[in-house]
Amino acid sequence: MRALPALALGATLLIAAPLAAHHGWGAYDAARTLELQGTVREIDYGNPHGTMRLEVPGKTWFVILAPPSRMRSRGLTPEMVAVGRQVTVVGYPHRTDEQELRAERVIAGGKTVELR
């Protein structure tokens, strides 16, 4: 009989862990839009969503991108945001992390791609 509560707890943790790892968009200030122009220093074109480190004068930003399937379907290829590329990112700053931005739009290689 003791195994049943332990099994229930284990199942709950397995379900809750991925949900806790994914953050909601409410942490970003949609009332403030920032436009950052800089150099891609790191890029992760992976799931559940891509990320990049974008170096702008005086600061490096952690940028949350869209899922890879959405970026590809809208025309933003990994090559366009490769390390060393110059890009512009438009998005919403995180409310508490002064170095994080949720991207709404990426301008790379002369092409504007809407991510949301």
C-alpha positions as CSV (number, residue, x, y, z in Angstrom):
1,M,0.0,0.0,0.0
2,R,2.9,2.4,0.5
3,A,3.9,2.0,-3.1
4,L,0.7,3.7,-4.4
5,P,1.4,7.1,-2.8
6,A,5.0,6.9,-4.0
7,L,3.9,6.0,-7.5
8,A,1.4,8.9,-7.5
9,L,4.1,11.3,-6.4
10,G,6.5,10.1,-9.0
11,A,4.0,10.4,-11.8
12,T,3.1,14.0,-10.6
13,L,6.8,15.0,-10.7
14,L,7.3,13.6,-14.1
15,I,4.4,15.6,-15.5
16,A,5.2,18.8,-13.6
17,A,8.9,19.0,-14.3
18,P,8.6,19.9,-18.1
19,L,5.8,22.3,-17.3
20,A,7.9,24.1,-14.7
21,A,10.9,24.3,-17.1
22,H,8.9,26.2,-19.8
23,H,8.2,29.8,-18.8
24,G,5.2,31.9,-19.7
25,W,5.2,35.0,-21.7
26,G,3.8,37.1,-18.9
27,A,7.3,37.7,-17.6
28,Y,7.9,40.0,-20.6
29,D,6.8,43.7,-20.7
30,A,4.7,43.8,-23.9
31,A,4.2,47.6,-23.3
32,R,7.9,48.2,-24.1
33,T,9.4,47.3,-27.4
34,L,13.1,47.3,-27.8
35,E,15.1,47.2,-31.1
36,L,18.6,45.7,-30.7
37,Q,21.2,45.8,-33.5
38,G,24.2,43.6,-32.9
39,T,26.3,40.6,-33.5
40,V,25.2,37.0,-32.9
41,R,27.6,35.5,-30.4
42,E,25.8,32.2,-29.7
43,I,22.8,30.6,-31.3
44,D,20.7,27.5,-30.4
45,Y,18.2,26.7,-33.1
46,G,16.6,24.0,-31.0
47,N,13.4,23.1,-29.3
48,P,11.2,24.1,-27.5
49,H,12.4,27.5,-28.9
50,G,15.6,28.9,-30.2
51,T,17.8,31.2,-28.2
52,M,20.7,33.5,-29.1
53,R,23.2,35.7,-27.3
54,L,23.3,39.1,-29.1
55,E,26.1,41.4,-28.5
56,V,25.2,45.1,-28.7
57,P,27.4,48.0,-27.7
58,G,28.0,47.7,-23.9
59,K,25.8,44.6,-23.3
60,T,25.1,41.1,-24.4
61,W,21.4,40.1,-24.5
62,F,19.9,36.6,-24.1
63,V,17.2,36.5,-26.8
64,I,14.3,34.0,-26.7
65,L,13.3,33.1,-30.3
66,A,10.4,31.1,-31.8
67,P,10.4,27.3,-32.2
68,P,12.6,26.1,-35.0
69,S,9.7,24.9,-37.1
70,R,8.1,28.3,-37.0
71,M,11.3,30.1,-37.8
72,R,12.0,27.9,-40.8
73,S,8.4,28.1,-42.1
74,R,8.6,31.9,-41.9
75,G,11.9,32.1,-43.7
76,L,14.5,32.5,-40.9
77,T,17.2,29.9,-41.5
78,P,20.0,28.9,-39.2
79,E,22.5,30.4,-41.6
80,M,20.8,33.9,-41.3
81,V,21.4,34.0,-37.6
82,A,24.8,32.2,-37.5
83,V,27.5,33.2,-35.1
84,G,29.2,36.4,-36.3
85,R,26.2,37.6,-38.3
86,Q,24.8,41.1,-37.8
87,V,21.1,41.1,-37.0
88,T,18.4,43.3,-35.6
89,V,16.0,41.9,-33.1
90,V,12.7,43.6,-32.1
91,G,11.0,42.4,-29.0
92,Y,9.9,42.7,-25.4
93,P,12.3,43.0,-22.4
94,H,12.0,40.6,-19.5
95,R,10.4,42.3,-16.5
96,T,13.1,41.3,-14.0
97,D,16.1,40.0,-16.1
98,E,17.7,43.1,-17.6
99,Q,19.6,41.0,-20.1
100,E,16.7,39.0,-21.6
101,L,14.4,39.8,-24.5
102,R,11.6,37.9,-26.2
103,A,11.9,38.4,-29.9
104,E,8.9,39.3,-32.0
105,R,10.8,40.1,-35.2
106,V,14.3,39.4,-36.6
107,I,15.9,41.3,-39.4
108,A,18.7,39.4,-40.9
109,G,20.3,39.4,-44.4
110,G,18.0,42.2,-45.5
111,K,14.9,40.1,-44.7
112,T,12.3,40.8,-41.9
113,V,10.8,37.7,-40.3
114,E,7.9,37.9,-37.9
115,L,8.2,35.2,-35.2
116,R,4.9,35.4,-33.3
